[in-house]
Amino acid sequence: MQVNQRLGSPIVSIADRWLRWLVFAFGAAHLCADFNLIDRPFWVLAVVFFILWFMGETLYNWLAITAHSLSPLPLFPRYTVNTSGEEWPVQPRLLKIRDWLRAQGFRQVQALKAEIGGGVFLRVSVYQDAQATVRVQVTFIPQANGAISVCFAVTSIGADGSRYLTDNLYIPFGGFYPENWLVERAPWRRSLPRLLGRHRARLARLKVEVVPFTTEPLADFNSVQHELDQLNTEMGFLHPHAEREDLGKFTHEGRYRVWKEIWMLNYLGRSARYR
């Protein structure tokens, strides 16, 4: 946990979660065996406490999903241009990313932000290559412990209008993407050069004819947010807007999908449903 306060790494977070789970299961079993609290074999006690942790965290996640569903926090927040001057955190490990992008010929086209509630903002810096066929979205995510985590999303548009997205976001989504989106999520791939290389390899393997972006990031982001909201409402992941005040945002199927996505990302570092 102390290491992750400096790094803000989801990989370290996964290791921390597994460590806590195993320490609880084996530690509680060891205490029960040492003090003769329960007359059962050690391995049985360890399995029981392992399951108890799973049930407890499942209950916690389910209550958190329900609270988020009923809260006024937006699922698809609108982005605005970031004019505050706080576009890029002044940390050596993050400044190296900016320097690398510049060295590779990428230039910043826009800095955006979106409020996710309580005065907390997602800050996004969007870079584009010289041909305007590849956009790199650098998202800074504030953590509860004060650390800043960084995620990347690389996007290209095909000549047929298809959107090719390769990202390493670890925020659970669980919803649906449009049919003409080809999304690959790789939360374990924390290196931007490797993620960008993976994106270009996908385009080469699929023999995609890419076209330049014609809209600025702000318009594109907000259009995408609206499209995802509309699609997931039609697919039954979200309740219609008129019913959300009484029923919440997520349907029962939607809550299950989010719960499953949380477990997959938190303990396996992979998404449940992405191509």
N, C-alpha and C positions, 0 to 999 in steps of 0.2 A: 504493500500500500504506500509506503514512503517513497519507493522508487517511482511508482506511478504518479505521484504528486508532481514530479518533475517532467515525466515523459508523456503522461496522458495517453498511454498506449492501450488499445483494446486487447492486444495479445497478453500484456502483463495482467490486465483485468481478468482475462479468462483463467490464467494460472492462479491468480488470487482466489477466484471463486471455487475452483477445484480444490485448492489447498484448504480453504475454510470448510468445505463440505466433508472432506476426508478427515480433517482434524476433529470435527464434531462427531462423526460416526465412530471413529476408532477411539477417540478420547472418552466419549460417553460410555462406550462398551468397556473400556479399560477401567473406568471408575466403578461401574456396576460389578465387574468381576472382582476387583480388588477388595471392595467393601461388602461383597456378598449381598448386594441389593436385589439381584435377580438371579435365580438358579437356572441359568441357561448357558450353553457353550458360548465362548467369546465370538466366534464367527456369526452365530445367530444374532447376538446382540448388535454386532457391527452392521449387519444387514438391516435390522429393524431400525436402528438410528439413521442409517443411510436413507431409508424410505421415509422416515419422519421428516428429515431435512427436505426431501423432495416435496412432500405434502405441504410443509410449512411455507416453502418458497412459492409453491404453486398457488396457495391461498393468498399470499402477499401480492404476487403478480396479478392474479385475477382481480383483487380489490383495487390495485393500481390502475388496471385497464378500465375497470368500471368507473373509477373516479375521473380518469381522463375523458372517458366517454361522456360523462355528465358535466364536465367542466366547460367553461367558455373558451378554453384554449383552442386555437385553430389547428386543424389537421393539415391544412394546406395554406399556410400563411402567405400573404401577399408581400412581394419584395418591393423595396424602394431603393433609390440611389443613395449610397452611403457618402454623405458629405461631411461626416464628423472628423475626418482625418485619421480615424482609427481603423485603417484598412488592413494593416498587417501587424501582428504582434511583434514587439521588439525582443525576440529571443533568438539566440544564435542558431539553434536547430531549425527554426522556421525561416530565418533569413536566408539560410543556405538553399532552401527550396526556391525562393524567389530568384536568387542569383542563378540557379541552375536553369530555370525557365527562360531567363533572359539570354543565357549562353546558348540555349537551343533555338533561339530565334523567335520565341513566343513574346508577344507584347500584351500588356494589360489593356482590355477594351472597356471594362466597367467594374466598379466596386459596388456591391449591393449588400443589403441587410434585411432581415425579416424578424419581427418580434414574435417570439414563441410563448410569451406570457411573463407577467411580473417584471417588465423592464429588461428581460433577458433576450439578447439578440443573437441570431446566427449571422455571422459575417462571411461574405462570399467575395472572393476576388476571381474574376474571369479573365483568362488569357486565351489568346488565339494565335495560330501559326500564320506564317506569311501568306499562305494561300487561302486562309479563312475556312479551311475544311476540317480542322480539328480544334475543338474548344476544351480547355482544361478548367474545371471549376474547383477552386480550392476553398473548402469550407472550414471555418474555425468554430469548434463546438466547445462552449464553456462547460467545465465539469463542476460538480458540487464541492469538490475539494480545492477548487481554485485553479487547477491545472487547465490547460487549453489543449484540446485534441484537434488534430487536423485530418481531414478526409479529402479524397480526390474523386472527381468524376470526369471522365473523358468522353466526349460526344462527337459524333459525326452524322451527317445526313446523307442518305443515299439518293441517287437520281430518281428513284421511284417514290421518294418521300419517307422511306423507312428511317427510323432513328436508331442508331447503334450507340449503346451506352455501356461503358465499362467503368465500374466504380469500386471503392473499398469502404463504402459507408457501412457502419455497424448499427445504425439506428433501425429498430424494427419497423417494418412497413406492413407486410402481410396482405396487402391488397392486390389489385389487378392492374396490369399495364395494357395499353392498347395493342391490338394485334400487330401493328406495324412497328412495334418497338422490340428490339432484340437487346435484352439486358443481361449482363453478366456481372454479378456481385462477388467480390473476392475480399472479404474483410481481413484475411490474413496477409494480403499483399500490401504492405505499408509503404513500400518504396514507389515514389512517383515514376522514376525512370522505368522500372519493371512494369508498372501498371500501364504506362503509355506504350511500352513495347508490346504488351499483351493486346492492347486495343488495336494497334496497327497490324499485329499478326492475325487477329480475327478478321479484319477488313481484307487482308491479303488472301486468307484461306477461303473466305466467302466470295472473293472476287467482286467486291463492292465498288461501284463507281460513285465516288463521293462528290458532292457539289458544295460550293461555298455557302456559308450562312448569309442570309439576306436580312435578318432582323437582329436588332441589338439584344443583348442578354436580358435586360429588364422585361421587354415585351415578350420574349421567348419564355422566360421563367414563369411569368404570371399566366401566360396562355397555357403552359403545361400544367400548372397548378389547377386551373379551372377545368381542364380536360380530365385530369385524374379524379377530381372531385365528382364530376358528372358521371364518368365511367363507373366508379366504384359504388355510386348510388344506384345506377342501373343494374349492376351485377349483384346487388344485395349485400355488399360488404358494409355499406353505410345506410342509415335510415334517410328517407327524404328530408329535406331541410325543414319542412313544416312540422315534422314529427320529432325532430332532434331535441327540442326543449323538454319534451315529456319522456321520450324513450332513450335519449342519449344519441351519440353519433353512430356507434357500432351496433350492428345487428348481433344476434347470438353467434352466427357463423363468423362474423367479423371478429368478435372477441376471441373465439377459439383460434382463428388464424393468427391473430396478433400474439396470443399466448404461446403458440407453437413457435412463432418466429423469434420471440424473446428467448426461449430455451435453446433453440438452435444457434442463435448468435452468441448468447452468454456463455455457453458451455462447449460448443463445437466450432464456433467461429465461422459458421457458414449460414447462408440463407436457405430457406426451405423450398423456394420455388422460383428460381431464376434461370434463364437460358444463357 
